[in-house]
Amino acid sequence: MSQVTRIAWSKDLNPGKYAQLAEQARRLGRVRSEVWQRYGSVSGDAYLSRVMRKCWRHGHNHTSNQIVVRSDQYTTWTLAEGGDVWLAVPGLERRSRVAIPLNSTVAPTGTLRLILRGRQVEVHYQVDASTLKSAQRPCGTRQIGVDKGYTEVLTDSDGQHHGADLGQLLTAQSDLRKRTGQARAKLRIVRDRAVTAGDWAKAERIERCNLGTAKRDRQAARWHARVRTVTYQAVN
């Protein structure tokens, strides 16, 4: 049985709830690093599998911007009211929960991965591919071979190219990141010199106006959306 990932986004999430989730993800990220250092090497073979399983069951398999929960646990109950779905996840305090409104009318099930990105919460969950409408589309019985590439998404065994725009998108993004990285490196040098000279106002201004990540994140999100569209169309 094949699984596909679906994503639901938070809807009108207030800053206080986002701050709680961000702090929880940060703490879990530190625990994850410690667990990997202790068990992720050859020396970790001496630990009992039950001890390692206990650590992972307590939510230690997270990165600094992710929270993994189970939708069938009472602390992560989903409820629908008026067509809107709310996801309640454990809070930082004991027996407290953070209610997250979602932009979906379908309650996510199974293992949920909450990713904090751009002041929003992405809820990733998996569904059975056979239950989707796209799986019911008619198809032929012929088998073909495909090869993934850089200049195009796929090349089939008949020599046809699919998703020929992929190479241009990848090259343009690579060149943009190189130029942006070089420019930001120069600005960091100017900022560090300002700090050395005691010009804190200049250093703070450069840090606030020129070394942020909001614009870069928006551009990266648009680029990822274009690559995803090209790839999806080529595969289908």
ABEGO torsion letter per residue (X at the ends): XBBBBBBBBBBGBBAAAAAAAAAAAAAAAAAAAAAAAAAABAAAAABBAAAAAAAAAAGABBBAABBBBBAABAAABBBBBGGBBBBBBBBABBGBBBBBBBABABBBBEBBBBBBBGGBBBBBBBBBAAABAAAABBBBABBBBBBBBAABABBBAAGBBBGAAAAAAAAAAAAAAAAAAAAAAAAAAAAAAAAAAGBAAAAAAAAAAAABAAAAAAAAAAAAAAAAAAAAAAAX
